[in-house]
Amino acid sequence: MPSNLKPEMVTTTFDLHGFRIAQYLGVVRGITVRSRSVVGQFAAGVQQIFGGNISIYTELCEHARGEAFELMIQHAAQIGANAIIGARYDANEVTDGVTEVLAYGTAVRVEPA
């Protein structure tokens, strides 16, 4: 299903400059659950020894957030939104080494102001 909801139409604020909210459609979300592989845990352990940025975890987190964001956009498009306001992320550890990442916001229909 092609969507006219572009990533630039997602904002953490509660308005979108140059647009007016014509309709509120409700809360939308995208959720993904990720685990670290044994190889990834070993590589991260080696990086921890030397300190600094643990790029293995940075990459994992970035990928999980990106996937949750895309799923949130898909959810909003399915209900007819062309924008999302008040977008946020949340993350919780489900069990040791398994993390849930949630992207959520309010789906709206906007039109030029």
N, C-alpha and C positions, 0 to 999 in steps of 0.2 A: 504494500500500500504506500504510494508516494505521499510524502508529507510536505506541507508548506511551512512547517515549523523548523526554522533554522536555528542552529546553536546561538547565534547572535540575538535571538529573540528570547533568550533565557537570562533572567537577571536576579540578583540577590535583593534588589530593592522592590518596592511595592507599586512602582509605576514604570513606564517605559517611555523615555523622552521622545516626543513627537507623535505619540499615540495616546488614544483614550481607550479605557477598558469598556467594551460594549457588553460583555457577558462573563460572569465567573462560572467556571465549570467544575470546580472542586479540586481536591488534593490529588496529585499524581505522584507516583514513585517508581523508582527503578532500584532493584536490589540484586546484589550478587554476593556469593559466598566463596571465599578463596582460602586455600591452604598453601603453606610453604612445602615444597618438596624436600626430600632428604638431601638432595644435592644442593638445593638452594640454602638450606639451613647450614650445611657444611661451609659453603662459600661465604655466607654471611658471618659465620663464626670466625673464619679466617680474617675477614675485613674488620671485625670487632677487635681483634688482637692489635691491629695497627691503628685503630681509631679513625675518626673522620666520618664522612658520609658512607652509609652502608648502601651502596648502589643497588644491590639485589633487592632489598626491601623497598627502596625508593621506586624502583621499576614495578614491583608487585603492587604497591599502593596506587601508583599512577594508572596502571592498567585497570585495577578494580574500580577506581573512581570514574575513569573514562567509560567503562562498561555500564556502571550504574547510571551515569549521566545519559548515555544513549538510550537505555531502557526507559528512563523517565520521559525522554522526548517521545519515544514510541508510544508510551501509555497516553501522553497528552494528545498526540496526533489521533489516536484511536477514538478519543472522545470529542474530536473536532476543534481542539485548541490550535491557535496559531502563535501563542506565546506562553511563557511560564514566568510568574513573578514569585518573589520570596524564596528562591531556590536555596537549598541547604544540603549539607552532607552530614551523615552520622556514621559511626563505625562502632561495632561491638564485637568482642571476642566470644564466639559461640562455644568453643572448647579450645584446649591448648593447641595453638598453631592454626586455628580456623577462625577467620574473621568475616563478619557480615559488613558490607558497605551499602549504605542506603543513600540515594539522592532523592529529594522530595521538594515539592513546591506547589503553587496554586496554578492550575491551568486556566487560561483565560482566552477570550477572543478579543483582539484589539483591532482598531481601525485608525487610520491617520487622523491626527487632531485637526 
